[in-house]
Amino acid sequence: MDRYRSSFQQWETRSSVRSRPRRHPAPLTATEQLYFPPELFPVLSAPALADLDHGVRQEILLHALYQYLHFTTVLEQHAVLPITSSIALGRAGLILPEAMRADAYKITTDEAWHAQFAYDFIAELGEATGVPSDALVEPRFVNDLARIRAEVDPDLRQLADLLFTTVSETLVSQLLMDIPRDERIPEPVRNVVADHAMDEGRHQTYFRQFLRELWTRLTPAERRVAGALVPRLVEAFLAPDLRSVETILHRAAVPPSRIAAALDESFPAFRSGTPLATEARVTVRLFTEVGALDDPGTQAAFTASGLLTA
């Protein structure tokens, strides 16, 4: 217990909710600017969409940004805040150091702010651009997580929730790393993502330690269940949301046959499997460090999911 080391000593002066101004969007200042990196929306590189004009591509990328911000809001409100609140209140099923509970309150404040500023930014960006955010869909992880929870014993559903939050907080999104450095993106968008990324660095450090505390308190039977769940939870968080991509393209009036072709050209691997090892390598390492992969069943589950190939 006494090995917990807080990364929140300077939270009052460094957290985005305390130290960063509200970010307000503005229209593009140059025709070469983009609202979202096209490399992170790979369907636009599909041969089936090669002849889309520049204006349509710009609008598709704006909707990709809307969906990314919507994902942030839903993730925080639906999955993360209930867990950080339960940790702070001592209702997560394990006894934690008081300092760890106190920091969970700070994470709860951070995550509520992330949801708020992402939601507000979508609304303000719609007003600034004149393009409504009318292609939003519920992120795929919501249904995936519900399905996973329904398949486990009711007594272990809180454990599934704790693990999903740990997975989501220890995975470093490529978007969080790339967008703040991408000068093709308008500065207000880069600032919003940078604010989020700054806070998530502290949260990752916290949940690395939380996982150690959680894993040591699980029974062998619980560890076997947890180990089999983790690859599925990683996939729920990281796998591309093809329904969202399809909805955005439909909103851009791309014919259905071309949408289907573009999805097949852009995401072939995800129709036959989910190779996410590179993106998940930090999280996989954390579970390896706590001894999760010492169990043969867990090792087999991670191997079968492709998480051990990087």
N, C-alpha and C positions, 0 to 999 in steps of 0.2 A: 504493500500500500504506500509506503513512504518513498517509493521510487518515482512517483508521479512528478513530472517536471512541467510546470505550466508554461505555455507560450503566449499567455495573455497579460503579462505584466504591464505592457504598454498599450493595452487595448483601448484605453480612453483617448489616446492621442493618435492611434494608428488604424483603428477600425474605420471602415468606410462610413458607417452610420454616425460616427462621432467626428470624423476629420475631413470628409470629402463633401463638396457641395452637391446639391441636386444637379443632375445632368439633364439638359434639355436638348432635344434633337433639332436639327436644322436641315433644310433641303441640301441636296448635293451642290457643291460649289464648282464642280468641273465635270465635263461629260465622261472623263476617264475614271471618275470615282465609282466605287461599288459599295452597296450596303452590306454585302456578305462575301467572303472569299469564294470564288467559284470552285476552287480546288476542294473546298469542303462541302460542296453540293455537286458531286461528280456527275450527276445525270446530265448536266448541261454540256458535258464533253462527249456525250453519246452521239454516234453518227446519225442516229434517227432525228436528232435535234440540231443538226449542223446548220440548217438554214434559218434558224430563228433570228429575227432582227434584233438589233442592239437594244431597242426600247423594251421589247418583251423580255429579254434576258435581264435587264435591269430590274424590271418589276418582279420577275421570279426570284431574284436574289433578295429583294425587299421582303417578299413573303417568307423566304428562308430565314431572314433575321427575325421576323415576327414569330415564327414557329420556335426558333431557338430561345427567344425571350419567354415565350409561353411555356416551353419546357421547364425553364428555370422557375417560373412562378408555381407551376403544378408540382414539380419535384419538392420544392421547399415546403409548400403548404400541405401537400398530401402525404409525403413520406418522411421528410426530415424533421419538421417541427414537432410532430407528435412524439418522436423518439427523443429529441433533445430536451423537450419538456419533461418527459417521464424520467430521464436521467437526472435532470436538475431537481425534480421533486422526490427522488429516491424511490421511484416506482418502476424501475427497469429490471427488477428481479435480482439485483446484486448490490452488495454494500461497497461503496466507493469512497475514496478520500473526500473530505469536505471541499478541498480545493478543486477537485475534479467536478464535483457537482456545481460549484460556483462558476466554473468556466463553461459548463453546459448552459447556464443562464445567458452568458455572453454570446454563445453560439446561437441560441434561440433568438436573441435580439438581432444578430447579424443576418440570420436566414430569413427572418420576417422582413427585414429591410430589403434583402435581395428580391424577395417576391414582390414587395411593394414597388421598388424602382423599376423592375422589369415590366410589371403591369402598367405603371404610369408611362413608361417610355413608349410602349406599344401605342397607347392612346394618343400621346402627343405626336409621335411619328406619323400616325395616320392623318392627323390634322395638318402637319407640316407638309406632307407629300400629296395629300388629297387621295391617297390610295388606302382604302379601308382594310383592316386586318380580318378579312372575311374568308380566309382559307385555313383558319386554325383548326386543328384536330386535337383530340385528347392524346397525349403522348403514349406510345405503345407500352411503356413500362407499367402504366396503371393496370391494364388488363393482364399483362404478364405476371405482375406481382400478385394480383388477386387470384389468378389461377394457381400460382405456386403456393400461396397461403391456404387455398382450399384443399390442396392435396396433402398437407401435413396435419399431424394430430393437433387438435385445437389447443392443447397445452403447450405446443411448440410454435404457435403463430407469432407470439411476441419475439421469440428468438429469430424467426425469419425476418421480422421487421427490423430488429437490431442489426442483423447481418446485412440487409439491403442498405440501410443507412451507412453502415461502416464501409461497404463496397462503394457506394456513391460518393462518400466523402474522402476516400483514399485514392480513387481514380482521378488523375489529373486530366481534365478534358483538353484535347488538342485545340479546341476553340478558345479556351481561356488563355492558352499560351500564344496562339498565333494572331488572333485579332488585334490585341493591343499594339503589336509591332507592325501591323500591315498598314502602310501609309496610303494605300488605295481606299481604305475605309474612312468615312467621315470621322473627325476627331471626337464628337460626342459619343458615337457608337464605341470607338476604341476606349474611351474613358469609362463608360458603363461596364464594359467587360473587364477592364483593368481593375476597377474597384472590386468587382466580384472575385477576381483572381487573387488579389491581395489578401482578402479575408480567408479564402479557401486554403491558402498555404498554412495558416494557423489551424484551421479545422482538420486538415490532413494530419498534422502533428498530433493533435488531440486524439483522433480516432485510431492512430497507430497504437497509442498507449491504451486506449479503451479496449481494443481487440485483445491485447495481452490480458487485461483484467477479466474480460468476458471468457476467454478460452480456458483460463486456469480454473474457472468455476463450473465449467460444463462437465457432466458425467461422461464416461466413455460412450454411452449410447447416444447422448445428445451430440457429442462431437461427430459421431458417424453420420447422424442426420444433417448436421450443419455442414459438414464437409461435402456432402452430396448436393446441398442446396447452393453453395457458393458459385459454382460455374453457371448455374441457371440464373442466378441473380446478376452476375456480371453480364451475361448475354442480355438480360432484360434491360439493363442500363445502357449498354453500348451498341447493341445491334441497330442498324439503320431503320428508321421509321418509314417504311415504304408507302404506307397509307398516306402519310403526310406529304411525301414527295409527289405521289399521284394526285392528291388534292390540289397542290400548288400548280402542277402542270395543267390540270383540268381548269383551274381558275384562269390560266393564261390562254385558254381556248385551244390547247394542243389536242388534236384528235386522239381518241382512245387507242387506236391501233398503234400510233406513234408513241404514246405513253408506255404501252406494254413493251414495245421494242426497246425503248430507251432504258426502262428498268432492267430488262434482261441483259442489255449491253453494259450497264453500269454496275449492277450488283449480282453478277452470276454466282459468286461464291456463297452469297447469303441465301440462295435458293436451295443449296445443297449442304449447308453447314455454316458455322459462324467462326471464322478465324480471327479472333480478337486478342491473340496472345501479346502482340506488341503494345497495344493500348492498355492492356491489363497487367503488364509486367510488374509494376510497383505493388499492386494489390496482391498478386500471386506471391511475390516475395514476402510480403507481410504475413500471409497465411503460412508460408513455408517456415518463417522464423518462429512462429508460435507453436510449430509442431503439427499443424493440421495435416500435412501430407505424409506424416509418419504412418497414418492409418492406410492400409492397402486399398480400402474402398474409396477413400477420398482421393488417393493418388490415381486410381482408375478413373474416377469421375473427372478430375482435372485433365487427365490425358485424353479421355474420350471427347472432351469439349474442345480440344486443341489449345488449351491455355498454357501447356508446357512446351510449346514448339519454338518459342522465341528465345 
